[in-house]
Amino acid sequence: MQEQEQAGSAEARRRARFGTLPERVRQEDTVEERPATPRDPARDAYDPDDWLVRYCL
């Protein structure tokens, strides 16, 4: 009889801990977006006239 009570209490504890699935995690919460490298303002400073002077003249 005591074994049945222990088995019943163990089952109740197991159901209390593992009886439900965890809440669903949204896709937005699993992804972090950030640039791989810091933005370099000199990289976007293209001057077509400068290119022409350096390489064609």
Backbone as numpy.savetxt, mean C-alpha at the origin, in Angstrom:
# Nx Ny Nz CAx CAy CAz Cx Cy Cz
-17.55 -35.70 31.51 -18.38 -34.52 31.51 -17.50 -33.26 31.51
-16.42 -33.32 32.28 -15.55 -32.16 32.37 -14.84 -31.91 31.03
-14.53 -33.00 30.31 -13.89 -32.85 29.00 -14.84 -32.15 28.02
-16.13 -32.45 28.10 -17.09 -31.80 27.22 -17.19 -30.32 27.53
-17.14 -29.96 28.81 -17.19 -28.54 29.19 -15.94 -27.82 28.70
-14.79 -28.47 28.82 -13.55 -27.86 28.34 -13.58 -27.72 26.82
-14.09 -28.76 26.15 -14.18 -28.70 24.69 -15.16 -27.61 24.27
-16.25 -27.49 25.02 -17.24 -26.46 24.71 -16.69 -25.06 24.94
-15.95 -24.88 26.03 -15.38 -23.55 26.28 -14.27 -23.24 25.29
-13.51 -24.26 24.90 -12.47 -24.05 23.89 -13.10 -23.66 22.55
-14.19 -24.32 22.22 -14.89 -23.99 20.97 -15.46 -22.58 21.02
-16.00 -22.20 22.15 -16.55 -20.85 22.29 -15.45 -19.80 22.17
-14.29 -20.06 22.77 -13.18 -19.12 22.66 -12.68 -19.04 21.21
-12.62 -20.20 20.54 -12.17 -20.23 19.14 -13.15 -19.46 18.25
-14.44 -19.65 18.48 -15.44 -18.92 17.69 -15.40 -17.43 17.96
-15.14 -17.06 19.19 -15.05 -15.63 19.52 -13.86 -14.99 18.83
-12.78 -15.74 18.70 -11.57 -15.18 18.09 -11.58 -15.27 16.56
-11.99 -16.42 16.03 -11.90 -16.66 14.59 -13.26 -16.83 13.92
-14.33 -16.49 14.58 -15.67 -16.77 14.05 -16.07 -15.91 12.87
-15.49 -14.72 12.72 -15.85 -13.85 11.61 -14.61 -13.47 10.82
-14.82 -13.16 9.58 -13.71 -12.69 8.73 -13.36 -11.25 9.10
-12.11 -10.87 8.90 -11.76 -9.46 9.14 -12.45 -8.56 8.13
-12.55 -7.29 8.46 -13.21 -6.36 7.54 -12.38 -6.22 6.27
-13.07 -5.97 5.18 -12.43 -5.85 3.89 -11.58 -4.58 3.83
-10.39 -4.69 3.23 -9.49 -3.55 3.07 -9.71 -2.97 1.68
-9.96 -1.67 1.62 -10.19 -1.04 0.33 -8.90 -0.94 -0.46
-9.00 -0.97 -1.78 -7.83 -0.89 -2.66 -7.08 0.43 -2.43
-7.79 1.51 -2.18 -7.16 2.81 -1.99 -6.27 2.81 -0.75
-6.59 1.97 0.22 -5.82 1.92 1.45 -4.57 1.05 1.34
-4.43 0.32 0.24 -3.29 -0.59 0.10 -2.19 -0.04 -0.78
-2.43 1.06 -1.47 -1.46 1.59 -2.42 -1.02 2.98 -1.97
0.27 3.20 -2.00 0.82 4.51 -1.70 1.55 5.01 -2.94
1.15 6.17 -3.43 1.77 6.72 -4.62 2.62 7.92 -4.23
3.87 7.86 -4.63 4.76 9.00 -4.43 5.88 8.88 -5.45
6.48 9.99 -5.84 7.52 9.92 -6.87 8.75 9.15 -6.38
9.41 8.46 -7.30 10.59 7.68 -6.93 11.77 8.59 -6.63
11.87 9.70 -7.31 12.96 10.65 -7.09 12.36 12.03 -6.91
13.06 12.91 -6.22 12.54 14.28 -6.08 12.49 14.97 -7.44
11.57 15.88 -7.59 11.41 16.59 -8.85 12.57 17.53 -9.08
13.14 17.50 -10.29 14.27 18.35 -10.66 13.76 19.44 -11.60
13.68 20.70 -11.15 13.16 21.75 -12.01 14.07 22.02 -13.22
15.36 21.75 -13.12 16.26 21.98 -14.24 15.99 21.01 -15.39
15.42 19.88 -15.09 15.16 18.89 -16.13 14.08 19.37 -17.11
13.13 20.13 -16.63 12.05 20.61 -17.48 12.35 21.96 -18.11
13.53 22.49 -17.91 13.88 23.81 -18.44 14.51 23.66 -19.81
13.77 23.16 -20.77 14.28 22.97 -22.13 14.13 24.27 -22.90
15.21 24.68 -23.52 15.21 25.89 -24.33 15.66 25.50 -25.74
14.76 25.51 -26.72 15.15 25.07 -28.07 16.22 25.95 -28.69
16.25 27.21 -28.36 17.29 28.09 -28.92 18.65 27.73 -28.36
18.72 27.38 -27.10 19.97 26.98 -26.49 20.49 25.72 -27.16
19.62 24.75 -27.42 20.02 23.53 -28.10 20.59 23.84 -29.48
19.92 24.73 -30.20 20.37 25.09 -31.54 21.75 25.73 -31.50
21.98 26.61 -30.56 23.29 27.28 -30.45 24.37 26.28 -30.07
24.09 25.37 -29.15 25.12 24.45 -28.67 25.52 23.42 -29.71
24.58 22.90 -30.47 24.89 21.76 -31.33 24.92 22.06 -32.82
24.41 23.15 -33.26 24.35 23.42 -34.69 25.27 24.55 -35.15
25.64 25.41 -34.29 26.46 26.53 -34.72 27.90 26.34 -34.34
